[in-house]
Amino acid sequence: MSDKPNLAEALARIMDLTYPPRTLSIRSSKALGYRLAKPVIARGNQPSRPLSLVDGLAIMSRDLKASSWLKEHAAESGQALPDEPDDEPEELIEAEDDEIVEDAIPVDAAIDMSMIGRDEKVKRKSAAAESEEDDEEEESFEALQINAAEAEFEDDYAESGPAEERREERYSDVEVPPAEFSLRRPPQSNRKDEALRSGQAIPISIGQEVPRGADMVYPVDDLVPLPGEYEFDYKEPPKPEPDRRRRRRRDEPEPEDAAPVEEPPRDWELVNSYQSGKVELPRSFEKPPRHLLPIGSWARNKEAMIPEKAVLGPLDLAMLKALRVEEVEVFRKPVVGFASLGLPFPVAGRAGGQEKRDEECPIATACYHLSQSAQVASLLMGYAPDSFRELRNAMKIWTSQVDVLYIVGGSHHRHRSLAHDVIASLGTIHMAGIDVEPCRHITAGKVNGRPVISMPGSLPEAISAFLAFVRPLSHKYLRPRNFQSTEIVVLEHGSRISSERDCLRAIRYRRDRDSGRLTTRFSGQEGDPWLDYIHGQALLPIEGGRVYSDGEEVEVLIY
């Protein structure tokens, strides 16, 4: 039995993609559905620092140089700014009048989130437990910042009219009571808390300019504190009292002077369209989930600052436009190519035995649409050449154009086929004649470092091989950490598994609540591999002629 191939090692070898994820620069307006490869740098920020693509709260760092506007305001009020570090550059961050955002509200002050969207003024309340370690310079500097921001807010809002008129003009349909947040300071214990203490927080919206010197931008809903950081005290809006009036009967006439029933507060719906250059923000009254972590310069893991784990959505694109980011660096999605070695399909009614060869093969077209439905970029290569040399030259070109190449259809004698011979001559074959039920005689190898898989036979065999290889290979790029691994699974009905040849079977598994181990879970009738296969979560290598028993532990490949 030692001459038998190790299916687990061969499958892991073919699924181990050797090409690294490549990146490309595209316009931010066309980056929907892509993953960021590098942090985004917003224009006008000095010094340049990574900015997360979210909306809500801007966190500034006090170690930056103060603007000339802040120094002039300090000179007028007779207050002095704190000493600046020597290692900072001597240049000042110049801010024009139209670019000045209220960048002086300290984190110790409470922030009313109804300011987002510039609906009404920001209400500042003193925090409950202020740190006794703050010296006099810091207190004077914070007082200066509050006075400067208050003066700037009053000037802006005096020009635009009272806040009540603006609210009634913008949201006349329904009035939503504002959700109140307040920040409380935990005891200072480590460097991370010191970095938090030296920060400044200002609320901004998508339509506003990002202040110069901003370190990071946070979402309101995603700003969930880590242990030991600032926490939110959430106050839910008041709920309307239920209507306790007596219900009238069907035959009873409706009173004319009946008081209208007040509607419960409704959340604003997210509008994925621009209106007058701004995006309407949703108002959510649900407490943010606790599994979200803030993205900041003081995060424990620096990788958390790079938002490449999340796919760019419509709101992210709106933030990119607001930050004036024209191009972004994204990961290039893998491209899967399909070529057909199927025979030409005869058309009835042709005289003299003439045959018509369609431009597209039905087998390759079916695999192409399956790939599209799995959100995998695919490309139809058409019919492959029937001769060895022409197919060899075509395969060299195809492997330079796509990341994974699949050759479907065609005749075969056991594991030998035209595609098998070409793969053996150009590259290395890792699996030959392997059965993946209900498909047989699959050949998988690598040519020019790219996986090439031959799936001879009819349409059902090609579809089954597609589900076994196309989806795992493509999704490994999307989820590199959760793709390839081996687990020990207990076979609930191992006596049903039997095969004369070495093959692979797709199974589903679950975690048993009683024992905590992974066990298989079969569905459908006995001996029907399709139902278990389409919903498969793991591949089970089966040795030919081996008899399995119920409750036996086997090693499976998780993809």
Sequence and secondary structure as in RCSB ss.txt:
>XXXX:A:sequence
MSDKPNLAEALARIMDLTYPPRTLSIRSSKALGYRLAKPVIARGNQPSRPLSLVDGLAIMSRDLKASSWLKEHAA
ESGQALPDEPDDEPEELIEAEDDEIVEDAIPVDAAIDMSMIGRDEKVKRKSAAAESEEDDEEEESFEALQINAAE
AEFEDDYAESGPAEERREERYSDVEVPPAEFSLRRPPQSNRKDEALRSGQAIPISIGQEVPRGADMVYPVDDLVP
LPGEYEFDYKEPPKPEPDRRRRRRRDEPEPEDAAPVEEPPRDWELVNSYQSGKVELPRSFEKPPRHLLPIGSWAR
NKEAMIPEKAVLGPLDLAMLKALRVEEVEVFRKPVVGFASLGLPFPVAGRAGGQEKRDEECPIATACYHLSQSAQ
VASLLMGYAPDSFRELRNAMKIWTSQVDVLYIVGGSHHRHRSLAHDVIASLGTIHMAGIDVEPCRHITAGKVNGR
PVISMPGSLPEAISAFLAFVRPLSHKYLRPRNFQSTEIVVLEHGSRISSERDCLRAIRYRRDRDSGRLTTRFSGQ
EGDPWLDYIHGQALLPIEGGRVYSDGEEVEVLIY
>XXXX:A:secstr
 TTS  HHHHHHHHHS  S   EEEEEGGG TT BBSS EE TT SS  EE S  EEEEEETTS   HHHHHHHH
HHT       TTS S      GGG      BTTB  BGGGTTT S     B SS  TT  HHHHHHHHHHHHHHH
HHHHHHHHHH  HHHHHHHH  S      EEEEE     SHHHHHHHTEEEEE  TTS   TTEEEEEETTT   
 TTS EEEEE         S    SSS   TT               SEETTEE      S   TT     TT S
SGGGGSTTSSB  HHHHHHHHHTT  EEEEE   EEEEEE       TT GGG     SS HHHHHHHHHHHHTT
 EEEEEEE  SSHHHHHHHHHHHHHH SEEEEE    BTTB HHHHHHHHHSEEEEEEEEETTEEEEEEEEETTE
EEEEE SSHHHHHHHHHHHHHHHHHHHH STTSSEEEEEE TTGGG   SS EEEEE EEE TTT  EEE   SS
TT HHHHHHT  EEEEE TT    TT EEEEEE 
